[in-house]
């Protein structure tokens, strides 16, 4: 009888240890995400912003906004300029090689 209770006790302690280990590992993962995970995400974001596809996409977006701006009314131009300011706030303006597009971007950013 004592042996049965010992086996049941060991089994319950094993389950409790397994659950406690799961919670402990979860909290370790939370700490990792708050420290190393943030740095890793920031590095990945920085690399992504340097890719040719991202830069080319932003250039195309600027060309489209410029075309909209040229054909827009005065009120619509203000909205387009606000959109350009928001969309290109963290973009490296030196990556825009077209002089006209760079001037348009600078004009929008200075308003």
C-alpha positions, 0 to 999 in steps of 0.5 A: 500500500505504501508503495502505491502511494509512493508511486502516485506521489512521484507521478503527481510530483512529476506532473507538477515539475513538468507544469512548473518547467513549462511555466518557467520556460515560458517566462524565459521566452518572454524575457528573451523576446523583450531583450534579444528578440527586440534587437533581432527584429530591429536588425531584420527591419534595418536589413529589409529597408536596405533591400532593392525591392523595398527601395524600388517600391518606395520609388514607385510609390513616390512616382504614383503620388507625384502623378496623383499630385499633378492631376489633383485639385488644391485640396487633394494636393494637401492630402497627398502631401500629408500622405507622402510625409507620413509614408516617407518619414523614416525613408532615406531620402538620398535613395531617390536618385531622380531629381524631380522626384527628390524635389517633390519629396523635399517639397512635401516634407517641408510643408 
